[in-house]
């Protein structure tokens, strides 16, 4: 989900540039920065064939156009009538995804930052935007200015944005492009999450890093690489992996391994209420392909039988607090098989029970039965053969996307929410076999370089995991985009107004 959250952060920051009030410093630090080569340039390349197919898909275009219309409405506070010309903010959003562009978020006030936009439009397009810069600023309720540098137009919103234009223009006139752009990268993203955390609503208890990521085509696939840098040592040393190899079974469509979470878990209020120490430092997840909902977790716990007996009475109240919309069923402890299960839900029987590997528990939405074959040793070797690996994730993305879709639909049903209509843009996008068939495998690795730095690598067909694609589609199709809204309740569960006395 990390990459979806970063996309959300950019859209929410952009939506926050409208309105009045707030201080405007004459200059300020760069809080976020991203560069994109533009879809026009991507169409001309031969790399990343799956990504280019996704971008060219008609349902992708419809979903993107709808999201950009909603984002433009959030920026201006008004909805453009269907038959009227697009607003200047809407035109700018269209150009930012079409041509090569650079965007910078600047200033000392993270809740109301200033902005710099650089777009490679050619002389005619650049001059048009300079002429209309004041109108753009008026639409966004911010002072705006524009200048031309070679075939680029530079637009600044706010005082810090305007002050940044002359030095940026000088760099472009000198080298032909803005500084700090990797020539092979299709997209680059930098964010100071520590400074932006309050504005983005991120939990204040986390030591947020600066993020530096870059995406580029490599043959038929898309490669993402980058770094997460923390201001203080927060990353524990990597310990030897202990994989529950007798518990994880084929047929697999996904496998994940994560470590270094023990201290974080121990600080969480919900985990503290379980009173199980020590908190697990390694967590493993996998998904099977036989039927939907076969996603499982495994971790180490001490004295498992007694631990399950101790936590079982605490789980009903904890479940009500964490999942307040799910009111059906009950949680019970079957002491004869040392299993805690949530009974009474349709189809699902969430459970936690001792795993075949001593010292481990396994949890999931549906108990697994049978004696399936173990995965190939090469899969586990991708994890155990590394001395600095803290996270590994492999999946068949098309299969995992379908699994998350069904899980999401079922969760909405048991929570009393209506399912998205089949005609919605997100469902048409996710139902498009021409799109999902090209997703292939996705592999993500995070390695520890030092107590303050993580390296991130991902090889994929379209840049996202199945869960990220599912969440992205729901978010883009949300009526409140770039915000989030609660889905409508199922008709039978909606409150009915009492009859009016006559």
N, C-alpha and C positions, 0 to 999 in steps of 0.2 A: 503493500500500500504506500510505500514511501513516495513513489513517483506520482501517484495520484494526488497525495497530499501536497506535494510541491507544485503541481499544476493548480490545485485549488488555491494555494497561497498566492500565486501570481495573479489569478483572476480576481481574488478578493481584494488584493492590494490595488489593482487597477480600478475596481469598482469604487474603492474608497477615495479616489482622487477628486470626486465631485463634491459639491457642497461648499459652504462658507465657513469661515472661522479657522482657528489654528494659526500658529506662527509660521513664518516663511523666512528661513535664514538665507543670507546672500550666497552661501555655499554650504556644502555639507558632505558627509561621507556617502559612499555608494552602499546602499542597503541590499540591493538586488540588481542583477544584471543578466540579461540573456540575449543571445545572438541566434538567429535562425536564417538559413540560406534561402528559405522560401519554397513553396510547392512548385513554382515554375522551374526552378533549378533542379529540384528532385526528379521531375518528370524527364529531364534530359540525361540522367545518370542511368547506368546499367546495374548498379549495386542495389541491395536490399529490395529484391523483387516483390516480396510479400508486403512490405510496408508500402511500396508504391501502389500495389493493388488495393490495399486497404484505403489509402488516401483517395484513389480514383473511384472508389465504389460510390454509387449514387446514394445509397443509404447513409454512408459516411458523410457525404456532402450535405445531405438534408439535415442530419443531426448537428453538424458543425454550423450551418447557416442559422438554424434555430437558436443554438447557444449564443452565437455572436449577436443576433437580434436582441436576445434577452440581456446580454451583457451591455450592449449599447443603451438599452432602456434603463438599466441600473446606473449607468454613468450619468445620464442626463436627467433621470427622474421622470421621463415621459416616454410613451410608447409611440413609435412612428406609425401613422395610418398605413394600411396595406398598399394603397395605390399612390402614395406620395414618394418623392425621391428620398433615398437614404440620407440620414443625418450625417454630418461631418464625422462624429465619433464612429459611426457604423462604417463609413468609408475608410477611416484610418484602420479599424480592426481588420477589414478585408485586405488592405494593403500589407499589414503586418504579417499575415499568413501567406500572402501571395509572393512577395518579393523579399530579397535579402534585407534584413533589418536588425537593428540593435536597440534594445530598450534598457534604460537605467532608472532605478528608483533611488532618489537622492534626498538628503536633508537630515536634520537632527530631530525632526518630529516624525517618528515612525507611524503614528496614527494618521498623519496627513502629509505624506511625502510629496516631493516635487519629482517631475518626470522629464526624461530626455528620450526622444524618439529619433532614430536615424534610419532612413529608408532609401534604398538604392533604386530610384525611380527614373533616372535619366533627367536631362535638363528640363524638358517640358513638364513632366510630372512634379519635379522638385519646385519649379517656379510656381506652379498652381497651388501647392500647399503653402508656400511662403505668402502668397496673396490671401489665402484663406486661413492663415494661422490665427488671426484675431477672432474669426468666426468660430474656430474650434475652441479657443479659450472661452468664448462667451457661452458655448454649449456646455462646457464642463465647469463653468463658474470659476475659472482660474485665469490669471494673466498668461498669455501665450505669445511666443515669438518664433520666427523661423528664419533660417539662412540656408544658402546653397553652398555646398562644397563639392566641386567636381560634379559627378552625377548623383550625389546624395543630397537629400533634404534633411535638415536637422531642425527638430521642433522641441522647444523647451516650455514646460508648464511650471509656473511658479518661479520665484527668484533664483533658487538653486539650479533649476533646470535651465533658465536663461543664461546664468553665469557659466554654465558648463559648455555652452555652444562654441564660443571662439576657440578654446584649446582643442576641442574635438574636431572642429573644422580644419585647424592647422595640421593635425595628425592625418586627416583624410587627404588633404592636399599634398602632404609629403609622401605618404605611402600608398594612397589609393583606397585604404580601408580603415575602419576604426581600429584602435590599438587593442592588443590582448586577444585577438581572434586566431584560433588555431586553424591553419589552412585546410586541414583534412576534416575538420569537424562540421557536421551538418547543423548541429545545435549545441550551444553551451549555456549552462545555467550556473550562476553564483548567487548565494543568498546568505546573509548574516542572520541566521535564525535566532541567535541569542538576543539581538536587538529587536527583531520583529515579533518575537514570541508573544508579548502582551497584545499587540495589534491583531495577530492571527488567532488569538484565543488558545495558544498552546499552553500546556500545564507549566506553571512556574517552578515546579519541583525538579524539572529535568535540566541538566546542563546541556543546552542546545548548541550544536556546532555550527561552523560555517560550512556551506556545501559548495562543492565545485564539481560539476558533472559535464561530460561531453559525449555526444552521440555521433556516430559515423557509420556509413555503409561499409561492409566488408564481405565482398562476394554477394551471395544471395541473402546474407543475414545483416542484422543491425547490431553494432557493438556499442555498449555504453561503458564508460570508465570514468572514475573520478575519486574524490577524496572527501572525507568528513573530518574536519579539524576542530578540536576542542580547546578552549582557552586554558584548561587546567587538566592534570592527569586524572582521568576518570575510567580508563579502560583497564580492567584487570588482566594479569598475564593469562595466556592461553594454556589450558590444562589438557591432559590427554583425553581423547574422546572415549566415551563408554556407550556404544550403540547397542540397543536391545535387539540383537540380530535374530534371536529366536522368536521375537514378537512381530517384527515387520515381515509381511508376506506378500507375494504376488497374488493377482496381477496388478502391478503398480501403474498409476498414471501420474504420481507425484511423490516426492520425498524431500523433507527438509530437516536440517540439523542446526540448532542454535545453542550457543553457550555464552556465559557471562551475564546471565539474567538473575542470578541469585540475590545479589544485593538490592537490585531494583524490586524484585518480588517481595523481599522482606520489608520494604518500606511502604508497600501498598496496604491501605487500611483494610480492604476486603480480605487480603491474605493474612494479615495479622490476626483477624478474628478467627481464622482456622486454627491458629496456635500450633502450627506444624513447623518444627525446626530440625535441621536447617532447611531453608527454602532450596528447591532444586536449581542448580546452576546450568544444567543442560536439558533441553526439551527437544523432542523429535516428533515429527508429524509425517503422515503418509496417507495416500488415498488409493483406493482400489477401484477397478473398473466394472465389477460384476453388476452392481446395482447402484443407484444414486445414494448419496448420504454416507458412503463408506470412507469417511475421513476420520483419522484417529490421531491421538496424542499419547506420548509416553514420557515419563520422567521418573526419577528416583525419589523415594520417600522412605523414611526409617520406619521399621516395625509396622509394615503395611496393614496387617489385619487389625491391630489395635488403633492405628491411625484412622482407618475408615470408620471404625466403631465410634471414635471420638468426634469426628467431623460430621457424621451423618445427621445428628440433631440440629446442627448449625446451618445445614445447606438449604432447607426450605425458606428460612427468612432471608438468607443471602441471595437466593434465586429470585425471590420477590423484589428485592431491592435492585438487583442488576438487570432483571428482565421483567419489569413491572407489567408489561402488556400481556405476558403469557400467564394466564390464570388457571388453565386446565391442569388436571392431573395432580399427582402427589409424589413426593420423594420418600423412598423407603429403603431400609438396609436389610438385605437378605443375608443373615449371618451364616447360613449353611454354606453359601458359596462366596462369602466375603465380597458382596457386590452391592454398591449403592446405585439405584436406578430411579429415573423419573418416569413413573407409570401414568397412563391415562391420556397421553397425547396421541393424536392420530399418526400412525406410521412410526414416528420417532420413539425411541426408548433410550434417551441419554443415560450414560452409565459411567462408572469408574470402578475398576476391579484390579486385583493383582495381575500382573503380566506374566507370561511364561518365563521371562528372564528374572531371576531372583533380584529383589530389591527395587523392581520397577512396578509402576502402576500403568494401566492403559485406560484411556477414556475415549468416548466417541458418541455419535448419535444413534448408532445401531450396533448391537453386539455382533461380533464376527464369529463365525463358526467354521468348522472344517479344518483340514490340514493342508493348506496351500503350500506351494513350493517357496523356498527362500529366494530373495532377489539375487542377481548375479553378484559375486564378490567385488567386481569392478565398481559397482555403485557405492558400496561402503568405503572402498579404497579411495574414492574421490574426497572423502572426509578424513579418514584415519591416516592417510598418507601425508597430511599437511600439518605443519607445526605452528602456523600462525593463523589458521582459519577459525573464524568465529561464527560464520553463517554460510550455509550451502542450501540451495534450493534448485531442484530439477523438476520439471513437469512437462506433460504433453498438454499444451495450452488449450487446444480445442476441446479436449475431454474435460479438463479442469474448469473451463469456462461454462460448459453445460452443467457440470456438477454444482458450481456456485449459483448458476441461474435457478436451478431447481431448489437448492437450499434457500436462496433468497425468497423465492415464491412461497415456499412452505412456511418460512418464518413469518412472512406477512400474513398468511392465512391464520396461523395459530395465535398471532398477535392481534387479530381483529382488523387487519388492514385489507383493503381491496388490492388485488393483483393489478399490475399495469395492463391496460387494454392491449390486445394484440396489435391494434393499429397504431400504437404510440411509436414515436421515432426510435426510442431505445429498443423496443421489442423487434421492430422491423430490422434494425441494425444487427441485433444479436441473433435473429433468426435467419440471417442471410448466409446461406451455405457457401456462396462464393467468397464471403469474407472469412468465415471461421475455418474453411478448409485449408487456408494458407498459413495458419498460425504456427504450426510445427512445434518444436521443443523450445523451452526457455530455461536457461541456466543462469543463476545469480550467485555470486560469491562475494563475501566481505571478509577481508583479512586485516589483522592488526599489525600496523607498521611500528607503532610506538604507543606509550600510554595516552597520547593525545591525538592519534591519527588512525583512521580506518581507510582502507582502499576498497572501492566498490567496482565490480566487473559484472556485466551482463551480456550474454549472447542470446539473441532472440530473433524472431521473424518480424515482429511488429512493434517491439519495444516494451510491451506490457505482459504481465502474467494474466492468467484467467481471472483471478480475483480483481485485479486492477482494471481490466477491461469491463467487467461487470459493474464495478463501482463507478467507473468513469461514465458508462452509458446511462446509469441511473441519475447521476449528478447532472450531466449535460441536458437530460430530458426533464429535469425538475422545473416546475413552473417558477420557482423562486431563484433559479440559477442567476448569479453565482452563489447565492445562499442555498440553504437547504430548508425544505418544508416537510411536515409530517404527512404521510400518505393518507388519503381519505379512508374513513372507517367502512367496514363492510356494512351494507345497508341494514341488515338485521340487528347490528350492534349499535347503530346510531341512536342517540337519545331522541325519544319521541316527545314532542310538545304535548302537554295535557290539553284536553278539549276545552274550548272556550265556552263558559256558561252563556246560555241564551236568556 
